[in-house]
Amino acid sequence: MRWTSSTRCNNQCVRNQGEQARNFHVGRLRVEERLLGMVVTKIIMPRGSNHATLNEGDLVVMYCIQNGVMLDWTYTIHDHMMKAKRLTDFKLPYVVLISKFIEHFGVDVEGELEESTSLLNHVSTLNMHRMEFTKVGNT
Amino acid sequence: MPRRSRVAPSDDESSTPPTSSSPNVMNQGRLDIWFEGHEDRIQTFLIEINRKQIILPKVIRMSRLRAKNFGNLEQHLKAQKLKTFLELSGKVYPDLVKVFYANLKFSNGILKSSVKGVEMEITRQAWKDVAGLRQRGVQVRKGETSAVDEFNKVQ
């Protein structure tokens, strides 16, 4: 049997072992959950690619946000930072947060490479419009 | 006798500053400023961190959520005290962020790093001042989800 992608193969393997599928596609979710999924995969626990598949960690976080279970976000964030440093494939997350820390501790930033977040970085303005995320009524 | 004298200079070699040892594209002077001349940290930086890409930051505005009829989601996020963190925007220093990652360490529950010789200890107070986050609540990370009982029941 041939598989188109390793991810799919992996999913299939997990299912065949008699466990629940650990990964989830956002297409199955309602609009609001989908937007929450976007917030989680792009801002809270950002990764380089594959924002359309939610893994177990994303799902737990989303569950807790929706059901009002208070989470220790500092723990989640620092764990993600350490992981990004440790694993070779990971891209580096939380640029803005760390830049704020750098300013907070009074590091001299004179003459360093400097960028600024622009409107392009705003989730709400572009992506929401592109995905036609407008909610009608209270459903 | 002359052979024995040849052994001695090897001691000398290790103590000389290895400035010429790393032929690389980065400007050595800048690296020295960033890492205060710690050669081992510079090597970590060049080998592990420097080639990694940075994820483009994303920002979300709570007011936009409300305007687009997602008031429910906005309230959930606010209840988690995530408002300040999600709305962080402004200037970004890509190089210094890489330096931060190269020096990043975790010990005794506190993240520690140093940039340009400034020691940074990200304590409870720093988290609160910068990102508005508090160190309390259930501790959850990827691969360790047992803390939330109800979730496992749902699955």
HADDOCK unambig.tbl for C-alpha pairs under 7 A between the chains (distance, minus, plus):
assign (segid A and resid 42 and name CA) (segid B and resid 58 and name CA) 6.58 0.50 0.50
assign (segid A and resid 43 and name CA) (segid B and resid 58 and name CA) 5.93 0.50 0.50
assign (segid A and resid 43 and name CA) (segid B and resid 86 and name CA) 6.88 0.50 0.50
assign (segid A and resid 48 and name CA) (segid B and resid 55 and name CA) 6.20 0.50 0.50
assign (segid A and resid 57 and name CA) (segid B and resid 141 and name CA) 6.33 0.50 0.50
assign (segid A and resid 57 and name CA) (segid B and resid 142 and name CA) 4.37 0.50 0.50
assign (segid A and resid 57 and name CA) (segid B and resid 143 and name CA) 6.55 0.50 0.50
assign (segid A and resid 60 and name CA) (segid B and resid 151 and name CA) 6.68 0.50 0.50
assign (segid A and resid 65 and name CA) (segid B and resid 76 and name CA) 6.00 0.50 0.50
assign (segid A and resid 65 and name CA) (segid B and resid 77 and name CA) 6.71 0.50 0.50
assign (segid A and resid 65 and name CA) (segid B and resid 80 and name CA) 6.98 0.50 0.50
assign (segid A and resid 66 and name CA) (segid B and resid 76 and name CA) 6.22 0.50 0.50
assign (segid A and resid 68 and name CA) (segid B and resid 76 and name CA) 6.91 0.50 0.50
assign (segid A and resid 70 and name CA) (segid B and resid 80 and name CA) 6.07 0.50 0.50
assign (segid A and resid 70 and name CA) (segid B and resid 137 and name CA) 5.10 0.50 0.50
assign (segid A and resid 70 and name CA) (segid B and resid 138 and name CA) 6.28 0.50 0.50
assign (segid A and resid 71 and name CA) (segid B and resid 137 and name CA) 4.55 0.50 0.50
assign (segid A and resid 71 and name CA) (segid B and resid 138 and name CA) 4.64 0.50 0.50
assign (segid A and resid 71 and name CA) (segid B and resid 139 and name CA) 6.12 0.50 0.50
assign (segid A and resid 72 and name CA) (segid B and resid 134 and name CA) 6.96 0.50 0.50
assign (segid A and resid 72 and name CA) (segid B and resid 135 and name CA) 5.53 0.50 0.50
assign (segid A and resid 72 and name CA) (segid B and resid 136 and name CA) 5.02 0.50 0.50
assign (segid A and resid 72 and name CA) (segid B and resid 137 and name CA) 4.60 0.50 0.50
assign (segid A and resid 72 and name CA) (segid B and resid 138 and name CA) 5.50 0.50 0.50
assign (segid A and resid 72 and name CA) (segid B and resid 139 and name CA) 5.27 0.50 0.50
assign (segid A and resid 73 and name CA) (segid B and resid 133 and name CA) 6.77 0.50 0.50
assign (segid A and resid 74 and name CA) (segid B and resid 133 and name CA) 6.71 0.50 0.50
assign (segid A and resid 74 and name CA) (segid B and resid 135 and name CA) 6.09 0.50 0.50
assign (segid A and resid 75 and name CA) (segid B and resid 139 and name CA) 6.25 0.50 0.50
assign (segid A and resid 76 and name CA) (segid B and resid 140 and name CA) 6.16 0.50 0.50
assign (segid A and resid 76 and name CA) (segid B and resid 141 and name CA) 5.28 0.50 0.50
assign (segid A and resid 79 and name CA) (segid B and resid 141 and name CA) 6.90 0.50 0.50
assign (segid A and resid 85 and name CA) (segid B and resid 101 and name CA) 6.44 0.50 0.50
assign (segid A and resid 91 and name CA) (segid B and resid 52 and name CA) 5.71 0.50 0.50
assign (segid A and resid 91 and name CA) (segid B and resid 53 and name CA) 5.15 0.50 0.50
assign (segid A and resid 91 and name CA) (segid B and resid 54 and name CA) 5.50 0.50 0.50
assign (segid A and resid 91 and name CA) (segid B and resid 55 and name CA) 6.00 0.50 0.50
assign (segid A and resid 92 and name CA) (segid B and resid 52 and name CA) 6.82 0.50 0.50
assign (segid A and resid 92 and name CA) (segid B and resid 53 and name CA) 6.25 0.50 0.50
assign (segid A and resid 92 and name CA) (segid B and resid 54 and name CA) 4.66 0.50 0.50
assign (segid A and resid 92 and name CA) (segid B and resid 55 and name CA) 5.77 0.50 0.50
assign (segid A and resid 93 and name CA) (segid B and resid 54 and name CA) 6.41 0.50 0.50
assign (segid A and resid 93 and name CA) (segid B and resid 55 and name CA) 5.41 0.50 0.50
assign (segid A and resid 94 and name CA) (segid B and resid 57 and name CA) 6.97 0.50 0.50
assign (segid A and resid 95 and name CA) (segid B and resid 57 and name CA) 6.48 0.50 0.50
assign (segid A and resid 95 and name CA) (segid B and resid 92 and name CA) 6.58 0.50 0.50
assign (segid A and resid 95 and name CA) (segid B and resid 97 and name CA) 6.46 0.50 0.50
assign (segid A and resid 96 and name CA) (segid B and resid 57 and name CA) 6.69 0.50 0.50
assign (segid A and resid 96 and name CA) (segid B and resid 88 and name CA) 6.65 0.50 0.50
assign (segid A and resid 96 and name CA) (segid B and resid 89 and name CA) 6.29 0.50 0.50
assign (segid A and resid 96 and name CA) (segid B and resid 92 and name CA) 5.72 0.50 0.50
assign (segid A and resid 97 and name CA) (segid B and resid 88 and name CA) 6.97 0.50 0.50
assign (segid A and resid 98 and name CA) (segid B and resid 97 and name CA) 6.35 0.50 0.50
assign (segid A and resid 99 and name CA) (segid B and resid 92 and name CA) 5.50 0.50 0.50
assign (segid A and resid 99 and name CA) (segid B and resid 93 and name CA) 5.97 0.50 0.50
assign (segid A and resid 99 and name CA) (segid B and resid 97 and name CA) 6.63 0.50 0.50
assign (segid A and resid 100 and name CA) (segid B and resid 130 and name CA) 6.64 0.50 0.50
assign (segid A and resid 101 and name CA) (segid B and resid 130 and name CA) 6.69 0.50 0.50
assign (segid A and resid 105 and name CA) (segid B and resid 120 and name CA) 6.57 0.50 0.50
assign (segid A and resid 107 and name CA) (segid B and resid 116 and name CA) 6.97 0.50 0.50
assign (segid A and resid 107 and name CA) (segid B and resid 118 and name CA) 6.34 0.50 0.50
assign (segid A and resid 113 and name CA) (segid B and resid 93 and name CA) 5.91 0.50 0.50
assign (segid A and resid 113 and name CA) (segid B and resid 94 and name CA) 6.72 0.50 0.50
assign (segid A and resid 113 and name CA) (segid B and resid 95 and name CA) 6.42 0.50 0.50
assign (segid A and resid 114 and name CA) (segid B and resid 91 and name CA) 6.74 0.50 0.50
assign (segid A and resid 114 and name CA) (segid B and resid 92 and name CA) 5.74 0.50 0.50
assign (segid A and resid 114 and name CA) (segid B and resid 93 and name CA) 4.83 0.50 0.50
assign (segid A and resid 114 and name CA) (segid B and resid 94 and name CA) 6.91 0.50 0.50
assign (segid A and resid 115 and name CA) (segid B and resid 91 and name CA) 5.75 0.50 0.50
assign (segid A and resid 115 and name CA) (segid B and resid 92 and name CA) 5.02 0.50 0.50
assign (segid A and resid 115 and name CA) (segid B and resid 93 and name CA) 6.32 0.50 0.50
assign (segid A and resid 116 and name CA) (segid B and resid 90 and name CA) 5.48 0.50 0.50
assign (segid A and resid 116 and name CA) (segid B and resid 91 and name CA) 4.42 0.50 0.50
assign (segid A and resid 116 and name CA) (segid B and resid 92 and name CA) 5.55 0.50 0.50
assign (segid A and resid 117 and name CA) (segid B and resid 89 and name CA) 5.98 0.50 0.50
assign (segid A and resid 117 and name CA) (segid B and resid 90 and name CA) 5.45 0.50 0.50
assign (segid A and resid 117 and name CA) (segid B and resid 91 and name CA) 6.54 0.50 0.50
assign (segid A and resid 121 and name CA) (segid B and resid 57 and name CA) 6.22 0.50 0.50
assign (segid A and resid 121 and name CA) (segid B and resid 58 and name CA) 4.74 0.50 0.50
assign (segid A and resid 121 and name CA) (segid B and resid 59 and name CA) 5.83 0.50 0.50
assign (segid A and resid 122 and name CA) (segid B and resid 58 and name CA) 5.69 0.50 0.50
assign (segid A and resid 122 and name CA) (segid B and resid 59 and name CA) 4.61 0.50 0.50
assign (segid A and resid 122 and name CA) (segid B and resid 60 and name CA) 5.55 0.50 0.50
assign (segid A and resid 123 and name CA) (segid B and resid 58 and name CA) 6.22 0.50 0.50
assign (segid A and resid 123 and name CA) (segid B and resid 59 and name CA) 5.83 0.50 0.50
assign (segid A and resid 123 and name CA) (segid B and resid 60 and name CA) 5.23 0.50 0.50
assign (segid A and resid 124 and name CA) (segid B and resid 60 and name CA) 5.72 0.50 0.50
assign (segid A and resid 124 and name CA) (segid B and resid 61 and name CA) 6.67 0.50 0.50
assign (segid A and resid 124 and name CA) (segid B and resid 64 and name CA) 6.44 0.50 0.50
assign (segid A and resid 134 and name CA) (segid B and resid 68 and name CA) 5.95 0.50 0.50
assign (segid A and resid 135 and name CA) (segid B and resid 68 and name CA) 6.60 0.50 0.50
assign (segid A and resid 135 and name CA) (segid B and resid 69 and name CA) 5.65 0.50 0.50
